[in-house]
Amino acid sequence: TLRECDSVRECETLGVTCKQIRLTADPAFTLREADASWVSGICARAGMGQDKRYYVVALRDWKHDSENKQAAMARICDRIYAEYGLIPVFLPMHEPLDMEINHAVAKRCSCETIVLTGLTGSEMLGVLRRMEFVTTMRLHTLIYSTAVGTPGIGLAYDGKIRAFMETTGQPMMLDAPDEDAFLA
């Protein structure tokens, strides 16, 4: 099974002739969201006040120029906070691989930040529903945010991010944390 038309075309280009190839949704769309009161407890324990507004940042390590990209992402978070009052919630999607990069960018921010760890997929769905938007390099963060109706900005480090965003009709993509493009 494949997630989007680009993957089907790629198989055809590679000469894959299997008649059983099927275009279908990612199984992550079948996850059920955690109970709202349970998610409220998670948010309260993390220090997320009900009187504040939040968005998710879910990063993976950049292979090239990581220091500069971390600094740029932190400046973007600070500017979003300064201009819109939105607090970034860093969500390491793939633990433990994503822990270091998300903590590193959060520490570079001068604004208030929250790092949420140890969540199940169902809990992530509930948290993402409460966010203003999501910006991520992780495909499944985009899938989860789409499933709960939270807008996403894909940081398209890989073709699968671009393909998912195009397939779902979400136009907001950047190739890297480009400050000017991000806040245009």
N, C-alpha and C positions, 0 to 999 in steps of 0.2 A: 504494500500500500504506500502511496505517496501523498504528500500534503498539498502540493500545488501544481499547476499546469507546467511551470518551468521545469520541475523535476521529471514530469512525464516526457516533455520534449527532450530533456537531456538524455534520458534512457533511450529514446528513439535515435538521437544523434550518435550515441555510443553503440548502436546496433543491437540493443536488448530487444529480443523478439518474444518474450514471454507473454502469452495471451492472458495471464492472470493478473497483470498489473492493474491496480485500481486506484483511482483518484478519490481520496476520502479525507475527512477531517482528522486532525491529530487527536489521539485518544485523551489527551489532557482536557479537551472540551467536555468530557463526560464527568469530570470531578465535581463533587458537590461541595458547596461552600460551607465552612464551619458556622455553627450557630452564632447569631449576632451578639448575644450576651457574652459568649466565650471570646469572640474577637474584641469586644469592648474591654474585657479584662486584659487581653494582650496589649492593647493600645494604652490602657491606663498604667499598666506595669512599666511600659516603655517611656512613660512621661508625656504621652500625647494628650494634650488638653482638648476638651470638646470645643473650646472657644477659639481654636487655632485651625489653620488650614495647612494641608500637607500634600506633597507629591513624592513619588518613589523614584529613586535612582538605583539602578541595578547594573553594575559594571562587571566586566571580566578584564583580566590583564591585557594591556595592549602589547603587541609583540615588538613594536618599534616606537621609540621616542616617548616612552611611558612617563618619564618625569614631567615633560612639557605638557602632555595630554592630561595628566593628573592635575597639574596647576591650572590648566585651562578649564577643566571640569569644575574645580573648586571655585574659580572666578564666576563661572556660569551660575552655580548654586548661590553664591553670594549676591549676584545681581538679581536673580529671581526673587530672593528674599527681600532685597532692598526695594525693588520695584513693585512687587505684588504681595509681599508678606507671607509667602509660602515657605514652609520649612521642609528641607529635604530629609526624606527617610531612606537611608541606604539599606538595601535588601540584597544581601549576598545570596544569589539564587542557587549556586552550586557550591555548597560547603564541603570541604574546607577551601577549595580552589579560589573562590571569589572573596574570601574573608580579607586578605591582606590589602587588595586594591580598594575595596569599599571603605575599610577603616582608614587607609592612607588618604583618600580624597576627603573623607569626612573631617579628618584632622587638619587638613589644609584650609578648610572653610573657616571664615571668620564669623559666619552666622551660626545660629543654633542648628544642630543636626541630631538625628537619631539613627542608630544602627540597629536593625531588627535581625536577630539570628534564631536559628533553631525552629523555624516554622514548618509545619506540614504544608502540602499543596493546598489542602482545604482551608487552612488558616491564612495562607497567602491570598487566596481568592477573597476572603473576607476583608483583609487589610486593603487590598487593591481597590475594592469597591468604595472605600472611604477616601480615596485619594482624588485630587483634582486632575492629575494626569500622571503618566509614567514615562520615564526616559530610560532606555535600556539597550544593552548589547546582547541580552539573553533572549532567545526565541521564546522560551516558555513564560517569561515574564510578559511578553507581548500577547501570547496566547491567553494567559490568565486574565490580563487586563481587558482583552477583547471579550472574553467570556462574561465578564461582569459589567461591561459597558463603560470602562474607564479609558479615555483617550490615551494613545501611546505615541511616543516619538522614538523611532528606531534608530539606534546608532549602528549603522550598517557596516560592520567590520567584515561581514561574510554575506555571501549571496543568499543564504536562507532567510536572513532578516529582510532584505530587500524583496525577495519573492513573497514572503508572508505579508508584508505591508501592502504590496501591490495587489495581491490576491484578495485581501480584505478591504481594499479601497481606502486605505489609510495613507494619505500623502506625506505625512511628516517623517522624513528620514534625513539623516546626516551621515556623511562618511566618517567623520571624526568630531570630537567636541570643538567645533568651529564657533567661537564666541559670537561673531557677527551674524553668521547664518542662524544660530540657535535662537537668538533674541530678536531677529528681524521681524 
